[in-house]
Amino acid sequence: MAKPKKTPRPKAETPRGFRDYFGTEVTQRAEMLAKIAGVYHRYGFDALESAGVEKVEALGKFLPDVDRPNEGVFAWQEDAEAEKPGDWLALRYDLTAPLARVYAQHRNELPTPYRRYAMGPVWRNEKPGPGRFRQFYQCDADTVGAGSVVADAEICAMLSDCLEEVGIERGDYIVRVNNRKVLNGVLEVAGLSGDDKENARGIVLRAIDKLDRLGVDGVRALLGAGRKDDSGDFTDGAGLDDAAADVVMGFMDAKRDDGAATCARLRELVGDSVVGLEGVAELETIAELLSAGGYGPDRIEIDPSVVRGLGYYTGPVYEAELTFEIKDEKGRPRNFGSVAGGGRYDDLVKRFTGQEVPATGVSIGVDRLLAALHAKGRMDTQAEGPVVVTVMDKARMADYQAMVAELRQAGIRAEVYLGNPKNFGNQLKYADKRGSPVAIIEGDEEHQNGMIQIKDLVLGAKIAENATLEEWRDRPSQYEVPRADLVTRVREILELYR
C-alpha cells in the first residue's frame, strides 16, 4: 500500500510585489499620518473609512482596462461557479472612486459641501518594480459639492501645510498648480478638439507629463511622428504639424517669474478659446486667494507643465514636488520628485447619480514622503526601544512585574524579559536588539538592600566604541540607586537622548 503523500510545507515568503513592515516603519508611518490628519482636521475635514472592497462597476472606466475587470485590480466574482454568478468585486484601487460611491449612496445624509479625509492601503495588480509595490498607503482629502476654485486653493494651501507639518522645510518643496481647461484651450488652438482627435490628445498629454524625463527634444518628437528610445523601441507620436507642435511647446514654456506673468502668457496662447480663457481666469483667482493667505511663490506657484496623468481631471490640477537632491541607484544626483498630487474631477460622482457633482481633492503618497524624510535625515532609522527589566531570580517575577507597572504608569515604555533568564548575557543582547536605552537589574543582594542597578545601554555602547577611561569615570554607564528612585532615574536617562 502506497504511503500517502505528505502535504508540502508552504514557503515562508511574501507574494511578489508585496512587503512586510516592522516596528519603526509602522510607528513612523502612524506618527506621520497623525500629523497629516491633524492638519486636515484643522481645515474642517471629517474622517471617512470606506470599505476595502468595491464592486468593479463602481470603479468603472478608472480601471486600467475596463474590458478585463480583473486586470489592474485584484478582483474576483462572487459565486463564480453558480448558475447565477454574483457581482465582480475588487480590492480598492484608490480612495477617490470609493468616495464617489459613498457620496452618491449617502448624499441625502451628508452635508453639502462634504469635506472628508481618508487614509489606508490600496491595491493595484500591476507589474512591481524597485520601490513600486502592489499594496501601498494613500492619504487623501477631498471636497465634494463645491464648484468654486476657492476649494482648490484651499486644498493647495492645506497640502503645503501638511508637508511642513511632517518636517519638509520651506525651500525643500514646491506645490505646482495648473488647469486642465487651459491645456484644453491650447489643444483646441492646436487643432486637437473633437472626438476624432481623442487618441492624439492622449499622446500629447502623456508627452507633456514626461517632460522632466524626456526633455524638450523627446517631447517634441512625441508631438510629431514619434520617438525611439535608448532600447530601440519606437513610440508613435501625435502626428502634429510644426505649427500645432509649436503651440503645445509654447504652453510648456509659458511659466514666468511670477503667477501674473505666467497667466498673461497663457492668455496669449489660448487665444479666443472659451474654455482656455475660463481656465486662465481660475488660475488667477487661485493665485490671488493663496497670496491673501500668505502662500507665496516660494511655497505654491502656477506652472503649466503640470498635467497629471488621470483622465478624469476637469479643472485645476496640482502636484507637490520635493526639490532637494538625492543620489539615485547609480550615485547620480537628482531631485527627489513628486510626493502628492490631485485636482478637480467634476464628472466622477455623475457616473452614479446622472448629475454633475463638483469635487476636488489631493492624495499624498505616504511611503514616498517617508522615504523623503529619511533621505533628509529627519527620521531615526531605529525607534527607541522599551526599558528592559532583567530577571535575576524567576521566583521574584512579581517584583519585576511591579517595576514594569510603575514605569508604564509613568508613561515609560517598558517590559520584563520573558525569555530563559539563565544566561544573563543573553538578556542584555536581547535589550540591545530591541534598541533599549536602559536595563534594570535587581539581584538578591540589591533586593535585600532596597537598591537596583540601572544600566545606561546607550552610553555603554558609546564607551565600548571610543570613550576614554576619564569619560568612563566621569559618567559610568551602570550605577546603583534606591529602588524608590526607579522612575525618576530612568526618566533622567531617557531625557538625555531626546
Secondary structure per residue as TSV (DSSP state, phi and psi in degrees):
chain	resnum	aa	ss	phi	psi
A	1	M	-	360.0	126.3
A	2	A	-	-69.4	140.3
A	3	K	-	-70.4	139.0
A	4	P	-	-65.0	140.8
A	5	K	-	-68.8	137.5
A	6	K	-	-75.7	140.7
A	7	T	-	-68.0	124.0
A	8	P	-	-64.4	146.4
A	9	R	-	-69.7	138.0
A	10	P	-	-68.0	148.0
A	11	K	-	-75.7	133.8
A	12	A	-	-86.0	83.6
A	13	E	-	-151.2	146.9
A	14	T	-	-73.3	148.4
A	15	P	-	-61.1	152.9
A	16	R	T	-59.9	131.0
A	17	G	T	90.7	1.5
A	18	F	-	-121.2	164.4
A	19	R	-	-150.8	162.6
A	20	D	-	-100.9	149.0
A	21	Y	-	-118.9	134.0
A	22	F	-	-116.4	156.6
A	23	G	H	20.2	-95.1
A	24	T	H	-58.9	-41.4
A	25	E	H	-59.9	-42.8
A	26	V	H	-69.1	-45.5
A	27	T	H	-69.4	-36.9
A	28	Q	H	-66.2	-39.7
A	29	R	H	-63.6	-44.5
A	30	A	H	-61.4	-40.9
A	31	E	H	-65.5	-41.1
A	32	M	H	-66.5	-43.1
A	33	L	H	-62.2	-36.4
A	34	A	H	-65.0	-38.1
A	35	K	H	-66.5	-43.4
A	36	I	H	-65.2	-42.4
A	37	A	H	-60.3	-35.3
A	38	G	H	-62.5	-40.4
A	39	V	H	-66.4	-47.6
A	40	Y	H	-55.8	-43.7
A	41	H	H	-63.6	-40.6
A	42	R	H	-62.7	-29.3
A	43	Y	T	-82.4	0.5
A	44	G	T	92.6	13.4
A	45	F	-	-87.3	144.5
A	46	D	E	-102.4	149.4
A	47	A	E	-75.9	146.3
A	48	L	-	-138.8	133.0
A	49	E	-	-120.2	101.2
A	50	S	-	-88.9	169.6
A	51	A	-	-63.3	148.2
A	52	G	S	-77.3	-12.0
A	53	V	E	-120.3	135.8
A	54	E	E	-127.2	157.0
A	55	K	E	-67.5	139.6
A	56	V	H	-57.8	-36.6
A	57	E	H	-63.9	-23.8
A	58	A	H	-72.8	-24.8
A	59	L	H	-85.1	-33.6
A	60	G	G	53.4	-133.5
A	61	K	G	-70.7	-6.0
A	62	F	G	-85.1	1.8
A	63	L	S	-75.5	157.0
A	64	P	S	-59.9	-34.2
A	65	D	-	-145.6	101.1
A	66	V	T	-68.6	-23.5
A	67	D	T	-76.4	-16.8
A	68	R	S	-125.7	88.9
A	69	P	T	-63.0	-15.9
A	70	N	T	-98.2	7.4
A	71	E	S	-94.1	130.1
A	72	G	B	92.4	-26.3
A	73	V	S	-127.3	163.7
A	74	F	-	-90.5	105.4
A	75	A	E	-128.7	155.6
A	76	W	E	-153.1	160.1
A	77	Q	E	-108.1	129.3
A	78	E	T	-65.8	135.4
A	79	D	T	49.6	48.7
A	80	A	T	-60.5	-29.9
A	81	E	T	-91.2	-1.9
A	82	A	S	-74.2	164.9
A	83	E	S	-61.6	-35.5
A	84	K	S	-122.9	90.9
A	85	P	-	-59.8	154.4
A	86	G	-	-89.6	-160.4
A	87	D	-	-72.5	153.6
A	88	W	E	-80.9	128.0
A	89	L	E	-118.6	155.2
A	90	A	E	-147.9	145.8
A	91	L	E	-62.3	141.5
A	92	R	-	-61.2	137.0
A	93	Y	S	-84.5	-31.4
A	94	D	-	-154.2	-170.1
A	95	L	S	-105.5	-3.0
A	96	T	H	-84.9	-47.9
A	97	A	H	-59.9	-41.2
A	98	P	H	-61.3	-34.8
A	99	L	H	-61.6	-43.5
A	100	A	H	-60.2	-42.4
A	101	R	H	-65.1	-44.5
A	102	V	H	-61.3	-45.5
A	103	Y	H	-65.3	-43.0
A	104	A	H	-63.6	-36.3
A	105	Q	H	-75.3	-36.0
A	106	H	H	-116.7	18.7
A	107	R	T	-60.9	-27.9
A	108	N	T	-72.3	-22.5
A	109	E	T	-97.9	-14.5
A	110	L	S	-93.2	150.5
A	111	P	-	-71.8	157.2
A	112	T	S	-124.7	120.6
A	113	P	S	-69.3	155.0
A	114	Y	E	-105.2	120.7
A	115	R	E	-112.7	115.8
A	116	R	E	-135.3	151.7
A	117	Y	E	-124.7	152.0
A	118	A	E	-144.6	144.1
A	119	M	E	-137.5	138.0
A	120	G	E	162.4	176.8
A	121	P	E	-77.6	149.5
A	122	V	E	-129.8	160.6
A	123	W	E	-130.4	135.2
A	124	R	-	-134.2	124.3
A	125	N	B	-85.9	68.8
A	126	E	S	-123.8	165.4
A	127	K	-	-65.0	120.6
A	128	P	-	-76.2	161.0
A	129	G	B	-156.4	-174.5
A	130	P	T	-57.3	119.0
A	131	G	T	72.7	6.6
A	132	R	B	-119.0	111.1
A	133	F	-	-114.8	161.7
A	134	R	S	-84.8	-12.1
A	135	Q	E	-130.3	129.0
A	136	F	E	-154.1	167.0
A	137	Y	E	-94.4	142.4
A	138	Q	E	-123.5	158.7
A	139	C	E	-142.4	98.5
A	140	D	E	-111.9	154.0
A	141	A	E	-141.3	132.8
A	142	D	E	-141.3	148.9
A	143	T	E	-116.3	120.0
A	144	V	E	-110.9	129.7
A	145	G	S	101.0	7.2
A	146	A	-	-116.5	112.7
A	147	G	-	-84.6	-15.3
A	148	S	S	-76.0	145.4
A	149	V	T	-72.4	-2.4
A	150	V	H	-57.7	-37.8
A	151	A	H	-64.2	-37.4
A	152	D	H	-68.5	-42.5
A	153	A	H	-61.6	-39.1
A	154	E	H	-65.1	-41.1
A	155	I	H	-61.2	-42.0
A	156	C	H	-63.6	-43.6
A	157	A	H	-63.3	-40.9
A	158	M	H	-65.7	-38.4
A	159	L	H	-62.6	-43.0
A	160	S	H	-59.8	-45.4
A	161	D	H	-62.8	-38.9
A	162	C	H	-62.0	-44.4
A	163	L	H	-61.7	-42.3
A	164	E	H	-71.8	-31.8
A	165	E	H	-65.1	-36.7
A	166	V	H	-86.2	-5.8
A	167	G	T	118.1	7.9
A	168	I	-	-86.6	115.1
A	169	E	-	-76.3	153.1
A	170	R	T	-60.9	132.4
A	171	G	T	103.9	-18.9
A	172	D	S	-99.6	2.0
A	173	Y	E	-148.5	163.5
A	174	I	E	-148.7	135.6
A	175	V	E	-97.4	118.0
A	176	R	E	-104.2	135.4
A	177	V	E	-124.2	136.3
A	178	N	E	-139.8	-173.3
A	179	N	E	-142.9	124.5
A	180	R	H	-64.4	-23.9
A	181	K	H	-65.1	-37.2
A	182	V	H	-63.1	-45.8
A	183	L	H	-62.7	-40.0
A	184	N	H	-61.4	-37.3
A	185	G	H	-65.5	-40.7
A	186	V	H	-63.9	-43.2
A	187	L	H	-63.8	-34.4
A	188	E	H	-63.8	-44.3
A	189	V	H	-63.7	-33.2
A	190	A	T	-81.0	2.6
A	191	G	T	82.5	25.5
A	192	L	-	-111.9	25.4
A	193	S	-	-88.9	161.3
A	194	G	S	102.7	151.5
A	195	D	G	-63.4	-30.8
A	196	D	G	-72.0	-10.3
A	197	K	G	-106.8	14.4
A	198	E	H	-61.0	-41.9
A	199	N	H	-64.5	-43.0
A	200	A	H	-64.8	-38.8
A	201	R	H	-62.3	-40.7
A	202	G	H	-61.9	-40.9
A	203	I	H	-64.2	-41.1
A	204	V	H	-63.5	-44.7
A	205	L	H	-61.2	-45.1
A	206	R	H	-65.8	-35.0
A	207	A	H	-66.2	-44.9
A	208	I	H	-61.4	-40.0
A	209	D	H	-65.4	-18.4
A	210	K	T	-101.3	15.3
A	211	L	H	-56.3	-45.4
A	212	D	H	-61.5	-33.4
A	213	R	H	-88.1	-39.5
A	214	L	H	-95.3	-20.7
A	215	G	H	78.0	173.8
A	216	V	H	-61.0	-45.0
A	217	D	H	-64.6	-40.0
A	218	G	H	-65.1	-41.5
A	219	V	H	-66.5	-42.6
A	220	R	H	-59.1	-38.9
A	221	A	H	-64.2	-39.6
A	222	L	H	-71.4	-25.2
A	223	L	H	-72.1	-25.9
A	224	G	T	-97.1	-122.8
A	225	A	T	-74.1	-32.6
A	226	G	E	143.7	-175.6
A	227	R	E	-143.8	138.0
A	228	K	E	-102.1	128.3
A	229	D	-	-87.7	-177.1
A	230	D	T	-63.9	-25.9
A	231	S	T	-83.1	-7.4
A	232	G	S	97.6	-6.3
A	233	D	-	-71.5	139.9
A	234	F	E	-108.0	131.7
A	235	T	E	-110.1	123.5
A	236	D	E	-63.0	143.4
A	237	G	-	-96.1	-177.8
A	238	A	-	-80.1	-14.4
A	239	G	-	75.9	25.6
A	240	L	-	-76.3	146.9
A	241	D	-	-78.0	175.3
A	242	D	H	-61.4	-39.3
A	243	A	H	-65.3	-45.1
A	244	A	H	-66.7	-39.5
A	245	A	H	-64.5	-35.1
A	246	D	H	-62.6	-37.6
A	247	V	H	-63.5	-46.5
A	248	V	H	-65.4	-43.9
A	249	M	H	-64.8	-33.7
A	250	G	H	-64.4	-36.2
A	251	F	H	-62.5	-43.2
A	252	M	H	-68.5	-22.1
A	253	D	T	-103.5	18.4
A	254	A	-	-82.9	-9.8
A	255	K	-	-67.1	134.2
A	256	R	-	-120.9	-173.5
A	257	D	S	-67.3	-26.4
A	258	D	S	-140.6	165.9
A	259	G	H	-61.8	-37.4
A	260	A	H	-64.0	-43.5
A	261	A	H	-67.5	-37.1
A	262	T	H	-63.9	-45.3
A	263	C	H	-63.5	-36.7
A	264	A	H	-62.5	-41.9
A	265	R	H	-66.1	-39.1
A	266	L	H	-64.6	-35.2
A	267	R	H	-60.6	-39.5
A	268	E	H	-63.6	-41.0
A	269	L	H	-71.6	-36.0
A	270	V	H	-81.3	-10.7
A	271	G	T	56.2	-123.6
A	272	D	T	-96.2	8.9
A	273	S	-	-64.2	121.3
A	274	V	H	-64.0	-46.7
A	275	V	H	-66.4	-36.0
A	276	G	H	-65.5	-44.1
A	277	L	H	-65.6	-35.9
A	278	E	H	-63.3	-40.3
A	279	G	H	-65.1	-41.1
A	280	V	H	-63.0	-44.0
A	281	A	H	-60.1	-38.0
A	282	E	H	-66.4	-39.2
A	283	L	H	-63.3	-40.8
A	284	E	H	-62.4	-39.7
A	285	T	H	-65.6	-43.7
A	286	I	H	-60.1	-45.2
A	287	A	H	-61.7	-39.9
A	288	E	H	-66.0	-43.7
A	289	L	H	-65.3	-42.3
A	290	L	H	-66.6	-40.3
A	291	S	H	-61.5	-40.2
A	292	A	H	-64.6	-27.8
A	293	G	T	-89.6	2.5
A	294	G	T	88.6	14.9
A	295	Y	-	-102.3	90.6
A	296	G	-	-85.6	-176.1
A	297	P	T	-67.3	-10.0
A	298	D	T	-73.8	-15.1
A	299	R	T	-117.5	-43.1
A	300	I	E	-135.7	131.4
A	301	E	E	-137.2	154.9
A	302	I	E	-81.2	125.1
A	303	D	-	-142.8	108.6
A	304	P	T	-65.3	-13.4
A	305	S	T	-76.1	-9.5
A	306	V	-	-82.6	120.0
A	307	V	-	-122.8	-26.5
A	308	R	-	61.8	137.0
A	309	G	S	-80.0	-28.3
A	310	L	-	-69.7	140.6
A	311	G	T	-77.2	-9.1
A	312	Y	T	-91.9	0.8
A	313	Y	-	-71.0	135.1
A	314	T	-	-121.5	-4.9
A	315	G	S	-153.2	-130.3
A	316	P	E	-57.9	140.1
A	317	V	E	-129.8	151.2
A	318	Y	E	-148.2	154.8
A	319	E	E	-148.5	135.6
A	320	A	E	-100.5	122.5
A	321	E	E	-117.7	133.9
A	322	L	E	-88.6	127.1
A	323	T	E	-99.3	-3.6
A	324	F	E	-78.8	159.3
A	325	E	E	-89.7	143.1
A	326	I	E	-130.8	174.2
A	327	K	E	-102.0	134.9
A	328	D	-	-80.8	-174.8
A	329	E	T	-63.2	-19.2
A	330	K	T	-100.2	9.5
A	331	G	S	81.7	9.0
A	332	R	-	-88.1	139.9
A	333	P	E	-72.7	140.4
A	334	R	E	-156.0	159.0
A	335	N	E	-70.4	148.8
A	336	F	E	-63.0	-43.4
A	337	G	E	101.4	-162.2
A	338	S	E	-75.3	140.7
A	339	V	E	-126.7	-5.4
A	340	A	E	-161.3	154.9
A	341	G	E	-167.8	166.6
A	342	G	E	176.8	-162.4
A	343	G	E	165.2	-170.6
A	344	R	E	-94.4	133.8
A	345	Y	-	-137.0	80.1
A	346	D	T	-75.5	-7.0
A	347	D	T	-104.7	-3.2
A	348	L	T	-69.4	-46.2
A	349	V	T	-70.6	-25.3
A	350	K	H	-57.4	-28.3
A	351	R	H	-59.9	-29.4
A	352	F	H	-94.1	-37.7
A	353	T	H	-101.9	-19.5
A	354	G	S	80.2	-4.6
A	355	Q	S	-118.8	139.7
A	356	E	-	-68.7	128.9
A	357	V	-	-124.4	114.7
A	358	P	-	-65.9	144.5
A	359	A	E	-156.1	150.2
A	360	T	E	-149.6	148.2
A	361	G	E	-169.5	174.6
A	362	V	E	-136.2	150.6
A	363	S	E	-128.0	128.6
A	364	I	E	-102.3	129.0
A	365	G	E	-79.1	101.7
A	366	V	H	-62.5	-48.2
A	367	D	H	-65.0	-38.8
A	368	R	H	-67.0	-38.6
A	369	L	H	-66.5	-39.2
A	370	L	H	-62.7	-42.5
A	371	A	H	-61.6	-36.6
A	372	A	H	-65.5	-42.4
A	373	L	H	-65.3	-36.1
A	374	H	H	-65.9	-42.0
A	375	A	H	-62.5	-30.4
A	376	K	T	-88.1	0.5
A	377	G	T	71.6	26.1
A	378	R	-	-104.2	13.2
A	379	M	S	-132.9	131.0
A	380	D	-	-68.0	137.7
A	381	T	S	-72.0	-21.9
A	382	Q	S	-135.5	127.3
A	383	A	-	-76.2	156.9
A	384	E	-	-66.5	126.5
A	385	G	-	-80.5	-178.7
A	386	P	-	-80.6	155.5
A	387	V	E	-65.8	131.8
A	388	V	E	-106.8	121.7
A	389	V	E	-91.4	113.2
A	390	T	-	-76.9	162.8
A	391	V	-	-115.7	111.8
A	392	M	S	-96.9	-21.3
A	393	D	-	-148.7	110.2
A	394	K	G	-60.1	-23.9
A	395	A	G	-71.6	-17.0
A	396	R	G	-108.4	32.2
A	397	M	H	-58.5	-32.5
A	398	A	H	-62.4	-36.5
A	399	D	H	-63.9	-42.0
A	400	Y	H	-68.3	-38.1
A	401	Q	H	-66.0	-33.2
A	402	A	H	-64.3	-39.8
A	403	M	H	-62.3	-47.1
A	404	V	H	-60.1	-41.0
A	405	A	H	-62.2	-41.5
A	406	E	H	-62.0	-44.9
A	407	L	H	-63.3	-44.6
A	408	R	H	-64.9	-41.0
A	409	Q	H	-65.5	-22.9
A	410	A	T	-87.9	5.4
A	411	G	T	84.6	15.8
A	412	I	-	-103.3	129.4
A	413	R	-	-69.5	126.8
A	414	A	E	-155.0	156.0
A	415	E	E	-151.8	154.8
A	416	V	E	-91.9	141.5
A	417	Y	-	-65.8	124.1
A	418	L	-	-108.3	2.7
A	419	G	S	-82.1	-166.7
A	420	N	-	-73.5	115.8
A	421	P	T	-82.3	4.1
A	422	K	T	-58.5	-43.2
A	423	N	-	-100.6	107.7
A	424	F	H	-65.4	-33.3
A	425	G	H	-58.9	-36.0
A	426	N	H	-66.0	-29.9
A	427	Q	H	-66.9	-41.1
A	428	L	H	-70.8	-34.8
A	429	K	H	-62.7	-39.9
A	430	Y	H	-61.1	-45.4
A	431	A	H	-61.0	-39.4
A	432	D	H	-63.8	-43.3
A	433	K	H	-64.9	-29.9
A	434	R	T	-81.5	-7.1
A	435	G	T	72.0	29.5
A	436	S	-	-72.6	134.4
A	437	P	S	-81.1	-25.0
A	438	V	E	-142.7	141.9
A	439	A	E	-120.3	140.6
A	440	I	E	-107.3	132.1
A	441	I	E	-127.2	128.0
A	442	E	-	-140.3	100.8
A	443	G	-	-87.7	-175.1
A	444	D	H	-60.5	-43.3
A	445	E	H	-64.2	-45.6
A	446	E	H	-61.4	-40.0
A	447	H	H	-63.5	-42.5
A	448	Q	H	-66.9	-30.0
A	449	N	H	-94.2	2.8
A	450	G	T	68.8	31.7
A	451	M	E	-122.7	165.1
A	452	I	E	-139.8	157.7
A	453	Q	E	-100.4	131.7
A	454	I	E	-112.0	124.4
A	455	K	E	-110.5	115.1
A	456	D	E	-80.2	99.2
A	457	L	H	-72.2	-29.7
A	458	V	H	-67.5	-49.4
A	459	L	H	-65.1	-39.3
A	460	G	H	-59.0	-39.9
A	461	A	H	-66.5	-39.4
A	462	K	H	-65.9	-42.1
A	463	I	H	-63.3	-41.1
A	464	A	H	-63.5	-28.3
A	465	E	H	-79.2	-54.3
A	466	N	H	-152.9	10.4
A	467	A	-	-78.3	151.3
A	468	T	-	-86.2	166.9
A	469	L	H	-60.4	-36.7
A	470	E	H	-62.8	-41.4
A	471	E	H	-64.6	-36.3
A	472	W	H	-61.3	-42.7
A	473	R	H	-71.5	-36.3
A	474	D	H	-67.1	-36.1
A	475	R	S	-145.8	89.2
A	476	P	-	-65.1	150.5
A	477	S	S	-86.4	-10.5
A	478	Q	E	-139.6	133.9
A	479	Y	E	-154.3	164.7
A	480	E	E	-100.9	137.0
A	481	V	E	-139.0	160.2
A	482	P	E	-60.8	142.7
A	483	R	G	-55.8	-33.0
A	484	A	G	-68.0	-19.0
A	485	D	G	-93.7	11.2
A	486	L	H	-49.6	-58.0
A	487	V	H	-64.9	-44.4
A	488	T	H	-60.1	-46.5
A	489	R	H	-73.4	-35.5
A	490	V	H	-65.0	-42.9
A	491	R	H	-61.7	-38.8
A	492	E	H	-59.2	-42.8
A	493	I	H	-66.8	-45.2
A	494	L	H	-60.3	-37.6
A	495	E	H	-65.4	-28.3
A	496	L	H	-64.0	-26.2
A	497	Y	T	-110.9	18.2
A	498	R	-	-116.5	360.0
